[in-house]
Amino acid sequence: MNFKEQLKKIMSFKSKHNYIFLLGFIGIFLIAFSTLTFKRKDENKQEEIKNCFSQNNTDEYAKHLENKLNNIISKIKGVGKSEVFITIENGIENIYANSEKKTTNSNENLSGKMSKKDDSQKDVVVIDSNDGKKALIVTQKEPKIKGVLVVCEGADNIKVVEDVTQAISKCLNIKKNRLSVVKSA
């Protein structure tokens, strides 16, 4: 039996087995398709965050954090409309791979005492890429946040101010004295 005959037999739906087989095939196809779709969305988000870091643009990084925080804060009960402003203390810090050479020189002086001299030399590891030679980055440290300002409608309520302050402090791992929550006009 060739492929066309098999396909005609399956499509005829004369048998319960063929119908179950077709439903199973459609189910497997949908599962595989949804997995690929969600994976692409996750990869796009990771790429967006990675681009934020790789461009060494602290303004874009701050805007990204401001948008995320504003989305979270606006969901807190009593906040109302809100706006977030973040100041950054320093830019993104690249940590480069180093190769280190250590040499120890031992000498005996005239009085018979041994002296040791340790020398070490650190060099940044350089790799060839399509764009030429580049230093090998091991990791990148996020910029340090200097302060956060939240302007919201519900800031006249002490409970709302405390909830917003607590949320931002936990999300960004910064001290509460670096946060300010004020009522909007």
N, C-alpha and C positions, 0 to 999 in steps of 0.2 A: 504494500500500500504506500502510495506516495503522499507527500505533504498536503497537496490540494485535496485529496480524498479525505484525509484526516480532518482537515479544516472544515470541509463540508459536513462531515459527520458530527463534529462538535457543534457547528452552527445550526444543525437541524433540531437540536433540543429534544430528540426522540427518547433519549435515555436520561434517567435521573443522575446517573454518574457523570454524564457529560455536563449537565447543568451545574452540578456541584463543583466539577473541575473548573468550569468557566468562572464561577463566583469566587473560587479560591484564587485563581489567577488574577482576577481583578483586585481582590483584597491585597495580595502580595504587591501588585503594581502600585496601589495607593499608598501602602506603607512605605515602600521604597521612595516614592515621589515625595512624600511628606518629610521623610528623613533628610533628603537632599535639600529641600526648600528651607527647613529650619536650620540646617548646617550653614547654608549660604548666608542667611540673615545673621547668624551668630558670627560668622567670619567677617561680614561687612561691619558689624559693630566693633569687633576687635581691630579691624583695619582702620576704622575711624579713630579709635583711641590711639593706636600705634602711630598714625599720621600726625596726631596732635603732638606726640612726643618727638617724632623724628624731625619735624619741621623746626624744632627748637623755638616755637612761637608761644611764649607764655600767655599772650593775650588770648589766643585761641584756646589754650588749656583752661584759662580762667573762665572764658565764656562757656565752655563745655561744662565745667563744674557748676557755674551759675544756673545754667538751664536745668541740670539734673537736680540741684538743690531746690530751685523754684518749683519744679514738678512735685517734689516730695513735700515741701513745706505747704504748698497750696492744698494738700489733702488733709492737713491737720485741722481738727475741728476748731472753728472760730477764727481762723486766720484770714479768710476772705482773699481778696486780690493781694498779690505780693510781688515784690521785686527783690532780687538778690544781687549784691555787688561784692566781689572778692578782690582783695589786693594780694599780690604775690611778692614775696621777699626776694627771691632769687630765681633764676632760670632753671631749666632742666640740666641736671648734672650727669655727664657721661662717665662711667667707670670703665677704663680701658684695661685690656689684658696686658700683663707685663711679663717679660722674661727676666730672670735675675741670675747674674753670675756672681758667685762668691769665690774669692781666692784668699788663701791664708799663707802668709810668708813668715817663716820662722828663721830667726838669725841668732847666732851666738856672738855676744860681744866679747871684748878682750878679757873681761873679768870672769867669763864663763857663764854668765846669765843668759838664759834664753829669752828672747823677746818675740812676740807674735804680733803680726799686723794683719788685720782682716780688712779686705777691700771688697766692696760689693758694687755692682753696676746694674741698674735697672733700665731696661729698654722697653718701649711700647711695642707690642706685637703688631706687625703690619701685614695685611693680606692683599692679594691682587683681586680686583673686581673689574666689572665691565667699565666702571668709571675711572679706573686707574687704581693706584695704591691707596688703601684706607687703613686707619687704625682699627683694630678689632675691639668692638664694644662688648663688654661682658654684661653690663646692665645699665639701666638709666634710673636715676633717682628723680622722683616727682619734685616739682618746685615746692618750696616751703611757703605756706600760706601765712601772710602777715595779719590779715583781719577779714572779717565778714560783716557786712551791713545788710540787714533785712528791713525793708519798708513794707508794712502790711496794714490792712484795715483793722485787724483785731488786736493790735498792739496795746490798746488801752486796757485790755484784760490781763491781769498779772499771770493767770494760769496759761494763757496763750503764749505770752512772752517766755515763760519758763519752759513750756513744751518745745517751742521753736529753738530756744537756746540749747536745751538738752539734745534735741535731734541733730543740730548742726555740730555741736561739740563731739557727739559720738560718731557722726558720719565722717567728719574730717580729722578726727583725733587731735583737736586743738583745745586749748584752755578757754573757759567761758569769758575770761577777761579780754579776749580777742574778738568777741562777738558783740554786736549791737542790734537790738530789735526796736524799731521806732514806728509810731503810727503814721500812716499815710495821710496826706491832706485831702 
